[in-house]
Amino acid sequence: MSIDVNEFYTPERFARLKAFADKKDTPFVVIDTEIIDEAYTELSKGFPVADIFYAIKANPAPQILELLRDRGSSFDVASRYELDKLFAIGDVSPDRVSYGNTIKKAKDVRYFYEKGVRMFATDSEADLRNIAKAAPGSKIYVRILTEGTVTADWPLSRKFGCRPDMAMDLLILAKELGLEPYGVSFHVGSQQRDIGAWDAAIASVKVIFERLKEEDGIVLQMINMGGGFPANYLSKTNELSVYAEEITRFLEEDFGDDIPRIILEPGRSLISNAGILVSEVVLISRKSHTALNRWVFTDVGKFSGLIETLDESIKYPIHVEKGGELEEVIIAGPTCDSADIMYENHKYGLPLNLAIGDRMYWLSTGAYTTTYSAIEFNGFPPLESYYL
Ligand SMILES: *Cc1c(COP(=O)(O)O)cnc(C)c1O
């Protein structure tokens, strides 16, 4: 079986994973945490001055949180439940936490504040006023809207952030409300394949920094550049090192020697490549005697971890052990819902001799799979995961 599309899984690593996986019933994800460790090293080398705040939503497994805690990572937390999960592993001080969700209840802001968290994202006046009351004196960063929704495979932009002029008003208001106007954040969209998206965002941030300093005497100190760094799926991206070089150049062009504190919030790029989802073929059929494409139904689907196949946005590399002549197929999940079709427009080539009971290996599935899984649609249990 060739596994060469994934440079992260060496033959030795894959053999180790397979020896483990062969004893387990499908479907499940196996994550080789060594690969996460290497991704963390690569990112910190690419951005030596940046502070990494792991976006917990990508995969909140304690094994991952512990590894990243021990590597010195901080954490981008989106809810009180994620905060509880994070603090449950122990030895994470609250100054390593940022409450990065701009949509939150006042009582949840209070909860974070009581746990010692002092850094909050916002993008609206109502939320800012809540923070001023529930978390007095805290550091505030305002998220701006970004373009780049077309070139990101999983855009996050439109729902979050505000226009730069409003961002400036919010930072001024933050000061008036007794908060510390600390910085500006953006997220260029997840799996962002156009590195230029960071250039445009950094340029907007620069304008905000300058105007606030000149017109209002507010000196901002931090840029949170979000996530968006790539995992290895079928659609090609540049290497992370190219992202790092280019983005560093954009920062230097705009800020010269006076680069503020830089925060990164990677999720996907740290975790995805470490995971392989193992499923089994349940049924193979044709819709008519003359139909050109076979349907391959597998025991994992949109409702059990593969929601990012919506609109075929994320195309995971799929491997099977059989070789030989390939045929283009439609790939669908096991539930009684016709939305549970993963790939129909993009035709994957799978071997003609693929049979019921054969296993399928979905690469780069470490992030945004386990937590997106439904809890019992059609009675199917949530996606199982194991950590090597
Ligand atoms: C989801 C999210 C991230 C992680 O993005 P990736 O593209 O997975 O790296 C970072 N920051 C915020 C605020 C997010 O919502």
Ligand as a Chemical Component Dictionary entry (heavy atoms), coordinates in Angstrom:
data_LIG
# 
_chem_comp.id                   LIG 
_chem_comp.type                 NON-POLYMER 
_chem_comp.pdbx_formal_charge   0 
_chem_comp.three_letter_code    LIG 
# 
loop_
_chem_comp_atom.comp_id 
_chem_comp_atom.atom_id 
_chem_comp_atom.alt_atom_id 
_chem_comp_atom.type_symbol 
_chem_comp_atom.charge 
_chem_comp_atom.model_Cartn_x 
_chem_comp_atom.model_Cartn_y 
_chem_comp_atom.model_Cartn_z 
_chem_comp_atom.pdbx_ordinal 
LIG C1 C1 C 0 -11.031 28.151 14.309 1  
LIG C2 C2 C 0 -10.186 29.266 14.760 2  
LIG C3 C3 C 0 -8.801  29.169 14.684 3  
LIG C4 C4 C 0 -8.089  27.989 14.057 4  
LIG O1 O1 O 0 -8.077  28.090 12.688 5  
LIG P1 P1 P 0 -7.317  27.016 11.761 6  
LIG O2 O2 O 0 -7.581  27.490 10.398 7  
LIG O3 O3 O 0 -7.877  25.693 12.083 8  
LIG O4 O4 O 0 -5.878  27.073 12.108 9  
LIG C5 C5 C 0 -8.059  30.216 15.174 10 
LIG N1 N1 N 0 -8.637  31.300 15.732 11 
LIG C6 C6 C 0 -9.966  31.433 15.828 12 
LIG C7 C7 C 0 -10.537 32.647 16.461 13 
LIG C8 C8 C 0 -10.782 30.427 15.343 14 
LIG O5 O5 O 0 -12.107 30.569 15.420 15 
# 
loop_
_chem_comp_bond.comp_id 
_chem_comp_bond.atom_id_1 
_chem_comp_bond.atom_id_2 
_chem_comp_bond.value_order 
_chem_comp_bond.pdbx_ordinal 
LIG C1 C2 SING 1  
LIG C2 C3 SING 2  
LIG C2 C8 DOUB 3  
LIG C3 C4 SING 4  
LIG C3 C5 DOUB 5  
LIG C4 O1 SING 6  
LIG O1 P1 SING 7  
LIG P1 O2 DOUB 8  
LIG P1 O3 SING 9  
LIG P1 O4 SING 10 
LIG C5 N1 SING 11 
LIG N1 C6 DOUB 12 
LIG C6 C7 SING 13 
LIG C6 C8 SING 14 
LIG C8 O5 SING 15 
# 
